[in-house]
Amino acid sequence: MSIRFLGALTALALTGAAVRAENLPTLTLRELTIQADLVVLAEPVKAGELAQWKVLEVFRGQGARAGDVLVVDGMSEYTFNTDPAPAIHRAILYLHPAREARDKLHFTTSLSGVRYLTKDADVLAPEQRENPGPYVMTRREKLAWDDLVKKAKAEADAVGRVFRLKTIPGTARRNEAILDWIEQHKSEFTGSGFFEGGKDKGGWGSLEEQVFT
């Protein structure tokens, strides 16, 4: 799967029409980390409202810090199958600057870039249960929130190390460092790592192509 395909899929899914009529995958934490400009642990500013989030910790990216309040568009696209909706206590958010941002703390989510912890300690992840249809925040029964947070941090560290290779000064040194990383990890290049629930859960997703470009 190419980066172009993933980019087009993300652009489509950010529109209301696409949410109703497109196949919406649940991306892995690694692929979400690769795609997102900002990854944060956050809590709702006001109970029952999910448009504003207070940053508790930044896992990856710049443009926000702990204590900032973010406005996040499109949260209503992540629906619930219970009435009333569960009370959300925490979230891991994978974000991009909003296209028509009112200020620097105005964002939108990556495709499937939301994970919730409820007040009842349930972990919820987005899943499209039928097509056409929206994402439904679905309980992950065997997943503990603390484990999810640790994994999100680990993915942010792993992906961040790769992206920092691009900042090495000097073309020769930079290319050598990137080729060294490829040599160390080439056995993990499986052409997978994009979607949750696949038979092969390894792989570096779109990074497998990006490191060569």
Contacts in CASP RR format, 6 or more apart in sequence:
PFRMAT RR
TARGET T0000
AUTHOR 0000-0000-0000
METHOD contacts of the structure
MODEL  1
MSIRFLGALTALALTGAAVRAENLPTLTLRELTIQADLVVLAEPVKAGEL
AQWKVLEVFRGQGARAGDVLVVDGMSEYTFNTDPAPAIHRAILYLHPARE
ARDKLHFTTSLSGVRYLTKDADVLAPEQRENPGPYVMTRREKLAWDDLVK
KAKAEADAVGRVFRLKTIPGTARRNEAILDWIEQHKSEFTGSGFFEGGKD
KGGWGSLEEQVFT
1 191 0 8 1.000
1 194 0 8 1.000
1 205 0 8 1.000
1 206 0 8 1.000
2 209 0 8 1.000
3 206 0 8 1.000
3 209 0 8 1.000
3 210 0 8 1.000
6 31 0 8 1.000
6 35 0 8 1.000
6 194 0 8 1.000
6 206 0 8 1.000
7 35 0 8 1.000
9 22 0 8 1.000
9 25 0 8 1.000
9 111 0 8 1.000
10 35 0 8 1.000
10 110 0 8 1.000
10 111 0 8 1.000
12 18 0 8 1.000
12 22 0 8 1.000
13 19 0 8 1.000
13 22 0 8 1.000
13 24 0 8 1.000
13 111 0 8 1.000
14 108 0 8 1.000
14 111 0 8 1.000
16 77 0 8 1.000
19 77 0 8 1.000
19 133 0 8 1.000
19 134 0 8 1.000
19 135 0 8 1.000
20 132 0 8 1.000
20 133 0 8 1.000
20 134 0 8 1.000
21 131 0 8 1.000
21 132 0 8 1.000
21 133 0 8 1.000
22 131 0 8 1.000
22 132 0 8 1.000
23 128 0 8 1.000
23 131 0 8 1.000
24 111 0 8 1.000
24 112 0 8 1.000
24 126 0 8 1.000
24 128 0 8 1.000
24 131 0 8 1.000
24 133 0 8 1.000
24 134 0 8 1.000
24 135 0 8 1.000
25 111 0 8 1.000
25 112 0 8 1.000
25 128 0 8 1.000
25 194 0 8 1.000
25 195 0 8 1.000
25 196 0 8 1.000
26 112 0 8 1.000
26 125 0 8 1.000
26 126 0 8 1.000
26 127 0 8 1.000
26 128 0 8 1.000
26 195 0 8 1.000
26 196 0 8 1.000
26 197 0 8 1.000
27 35 0 8 1.000
27 110 0 8 1.000
27 111 0 8 1.000
27 112 0 8 1.000
27 113 0 8 1.000
27 194 0 8 1.000
27 195 0 8 1.000
27 196 0 8 1.000
28 193 0 8 1.000
28 194 0 8 1.000
28 195 0 8 1.000
28 196 0 8 1.000
28 201 0 8 1.000
28 205 0 8 1.000
29 151 0 8 1.000
29 152 0 8 1.000
29 155 0 8 1.000
30 155 0 8 1.000
30 158 0 8 1.000
30 159 0 8 1.000
30 193 0 8 1.000
30 203 0 8 1.000
30 204 0 8 1.000
30 205 0 8 1.000
31 193 0 8 1.000
31 194 0 8 1.000
31 195 0 8 1.000
31 205 0 8 1.000
31 206 0 8 1.000
32 39 0 8 1.000
32 94 0 8 1.000
32 110 0 8 1.000
32 112 0 8 1.000
32 113 0 8 1.000
33 39 0 8 1.000
33 59 0 8 1.000
33 60 0 8 1.000
33 94 0 8 1.000
33 152 0 8 1.000
33 155 0 8 1.000
33 156 0 8 1.000
33 159 0 8 1.000
34 159 0 8 1.000
34 205 0 8 1.000
34 206 0 8 1.000
34 207 0 8 1.000
34 210 0 8 1.000
35 94 0 8 1.000
35 110 0 8 1.000
35 111 0 8 1.000
35 206 0 8 1.000
36 60 0 8 1.000
36 94 0 8 1.000
36 95 0 8 1.000
36 96 0 8 1.000
36 110 0 8 1.000
36 113 0 8 1.000
37 61 0 8 1.000
37 95 0 8 1.000
37 96 0 8 1.000
37 97 0 8 1.000
38 58 0 8 1.000
38 60 0 8 1.000
38 61 0 8 1.000
38 62 0 8 1.000
38 63 0 8 1.000
38 64 0 8 1.000
38 93 0 8 1.000
38 94 0 8 1.000
38 95 0 8 1.000
38 96 0 8 1.000
38 107 0 8 1.000
39 58 0 8 1.000
39 59 0 8 1.000
39 60 0 8 1.000
39 61 0 8 1.000
39 92 0 8 1.000
39 93 0 8 1.000
39 94 0 8 1.000
39 95 0 8 1.000
39 152 0 8 1.000
39 156 0 8 1.000
40 53 0 8 1.000
40 55 0 8 1.000
40 56 0 8 1.000
40 57 0 8 1.000
40 58 0 8 1.000
40 59 0 8 1.000
40 64 0 8 1.000
40 70 0 8 1.000
40 92 0 8 1.000
40 93 0 8 1.000
40 95 0 8 1.000
41 55 0 8 1.000
41 56 0 8 1.000
41 57 0 8 1.000
41 59 0 8 1.000
41 90 0 8 1.000
41 91 0 8 1.000
41 92 0 8 1.000
41 149 0 8 1.000
41 152 0 8 1.000
42 53 0 8 1.000
42 54 0 8 1.000
42 55 0 8 1.000
42 56 0 8 1.000
42 70 0 8 1.000
42 90 0 8 1.000
42 91 0 8 1.000
42 92 0 8 1.000
42 93 0 8 1.000
43 53 0 8 1.000
43 54 0 8 1.000
43 56 0 8 1.000
43 89 0 8 1.000
43 90 0 8 1.000
43 91 0 8 1.000
44 50 0 8 1.000
44 52 0 8 1.000
44 53 0 8 1.000
44 54 0 8 1.000
44 88 0 8 1.000
44 91 0 8 1.000
45 52 0 8 1.000
45 53 0 8 1.000
45 54 0 8 1.000
45 69 0 8 1.000
46 52 0 8 1.000
47 87 0 8 1.000
48 85 0 8 1.000
48 87 0 8 1.000
48 88 0 8 1.000
50 72 0 8 1.000
50 75 0 8 1.000
50 76 0 8 1.000
50 88 0 8 1.000
51 71 0 8 1.000
51 72 0 8 1.000
51 73 0 8 1.000
51 75 0 8 1.000
52 69 0 8 1.000
52 70 0 8 1.000
52 71 0 8 1.000
52 72 0 8 1.000
53 69 0 8 1.000
53 70 0 8 1.000
53 72 0 8 1.000
53 91 0 8 1.000
53 93 0 8 1.000
54 67 0 8 1.000
54 68 0 8 1.000
54 69 0 8 1.000
54 70 0 8 1.000
55 64 0 8 1.000
55 65 0 8 1.000
55 66 0 8 1.000
55 67 0 8 1.000
55 68 0 8 1.000
55 69 0 8 1.000
55 70 0 8 1.000
56 66 0 8 1.000
56 67 0 8 1.000
56 90 0 8 1.000
57 66 0 8 1.000
58 64 0 8 1.000
58 65 0 8 1.000
58 66 0 8 1.000
59 92 0 8 1.000
59 152 0 8 1.000
59 153 0 8 1.000
59 156 0 8 1.000
60 156 0 8 1.000
60 159 0 8 1.000
60 160 0 8 1.000
63 104 0 8 1.000
63 105 0 8 1.000
64 70 0 8 1.000
64 105 0 8 1.000
68 105 0 8 1.000
69 105 0 8 1.000
70 93 0 8 1.000
70 95 0 8 1.000
70 105 0 8 1.000
70 106 0 8 1.000
70 107 0 8 1.000
71 98 0 8 1.000
71 102 0 8 1.000
71 103 0 8 1.000
71 105 0 8 1.000
71 106 0 8 1.000
71 107 0 8 1.000
72 93 0 8 1.000
72 95 0 8 1.000
72 107 0 8 1.000
72 108 0 8 1.000
72 109 0 8 1.000
73 98 0 8 1.000
73 106 0 8 1.000
73 107 0 8 1.000
73 108 0 8 1.000
74 108 0 8 1.000
74 109 0 8 1.000
75 109 0 8 1.000
75 114 0 8 1.000
77 134 0 8 1.000
77 135 0 8 1.000
78 114 0 8 1.000
78 126 0 8 1.000
78 134 0 8 1.000
78 135 0 8 1.000
78 137 0 8 1.000
79 134 0 8 1.000
79 135 0 8 1.000
79 136 0 8 1.000
79 137 0 8 1.000
80 86 0 8 1.000
80 136 0 8 1.000
80 137 0 8 1.000
81 136 0 8 1.000
81 137 0 8 1.000
81 138 0 8 1.000
86 116 0 8 1.000
86 118 0 8 1.000
86 119 0 8 1.000
86 120 0 8 1.000
86 122 0 8 1.000
86 124 0 8 1.000
87 118 0 8 1.000
87 119 0 8 1.000
87 120 0 8 1.000
88 116 0 8 1.000
88 117 0 8 1.000
88 118 0 8 1.000
88 119 0 8 1.000
89 117 0 8 1.000
89 118 0 8 1.000
89 119 0 8 1.000
90 116 0 8 1.000
90 117 0 8 1.000
90 145 0 8 1.000
91 114 0 8 1.000
91 115 0 8 1.000
91 116 0 8 1.000
91 117 0 8 1.000
92 114 0 8 1.000
92 115 0 8 1.000
92 148 0 8 1.000
92 149 0 8 1.000
92 152 0 8 1.000
93 107 0 8 1.000
93 109 0 8 1.000
93 113 0 8 1.000
93 114 0 8 1.000
94 109 0 8 1.000
94 110 0 8 1.000
94 113 0 8 1.000
94 114 0 8 1.000
95 107 0 8 1.000
95 108 0 8 1.000
95 109 0 8 1.000
95 110 0 8 1.000
96 107 0 8 1.000
96 108 0 8 1.000
96 109 0 8 1.000
96 110 0 8 1.000
97 104 0 8 1.000
97 106 0 8 1.000
97 107 0 8 1.000
97 108 0 8 1.000
98 106 0 8 1.000
98 107 0 8 1.000
98 108 0 8 1.000
99 108 0 8 1.000
101 107 0 8 1.000
112 125 0 8 1.000
112 126 0 8 1.000
112 135 0 8 1.000
113 126 0 8 1.000
114 125 0 8 1.000
114 126 0 8 1.000
114 137 0 8 1.000
115 123 0 8 1.000
115 124 0 8 1.000
115 125 0 8 1.000
115 148 0 8 1.000
115 152 0 8 1.000
116 123 0 8 1.000
116 124 0 8 1.000
116 125 0 8 1.000
116 137 0 8 1.000
117 123 0 8 1.000
117 124 0 8 1.000
117 145 0 8 1.000
118 124 0 8 1.000
121 145 0 8 1.000
122 139 0 8 1.000
123 139 0 8 1.000
123 140 0 8 1.000
123 143 0 8 1.000
123 144 0 8 1.000
123 145 0 8 1.000
123 148 0 8 1.000
124 137 0 8 1.000
124 138 0 8 1.000
124 139 0 8 1.000
124 140 0 8 1.000
125 137 0 8 1.000
125 138 0 8 1.000
125 140 0 8 1.000
125 196 0 8 1.000
126 135 0 8 1.000
126 136 0 8 1.000
126 137 0 8 1.000
126 138 0 8 1.000
127 135 0 8 1.000
127 136 0 8 1.000
127 137 0 8 1.000
127 138 0 8 1.000
128 134 0 8 1.000
128 135 0 8 1.000
128 136 0 8 1.000
129 136 0 8 1.000
129 138 0 8 1.000
159 207 0 8 1.000
162 181 0 8 1.000
162 207 0 8 1.000
162 211 0 8 1.000
165 174 0 8 1.000
165 177 0 8 1.000
165 178 0 8 1.000
165 181 0 8 1.000
166 174 0 8 1.000
166 178 0 8 1.000
168 174 0 8 1.000
168 177 0 8 1.000
178 211 0 8 1.000
181 211 0 8 1.000
182 211 0 8 1.000
182 212 0 8 1.000
185 204 0 8 1.000
188 202 0 8 1.000
188 203 0 8 1.000
188 204 0 8 1.000
189 203 0 8 1.000
189 204 0 8 1.000
189 208 0 8 1.000
190 200 0 8 1.000
190 202 0 8 1.000
190 203 0 8 1.000
191 203 0 8 1.000
191 205 0 8 1.000
191 208 0 8 1.000
192 198 0 8 1.000
192 200 0 8 1.000
192 201 0 8 1.000
192 202 0 8 1.000
192 203 0 8 1.000
192 205 0 8 1.000
193 200 0 8 1.000
193 201 0 8 1.000
193 202 0 8 1.000
193 203 0 8 1.000
193 204 0 8 1.000
193 205 0 8 1.000
194 205 0 8 1.000
194 206 0 8 1.000
END
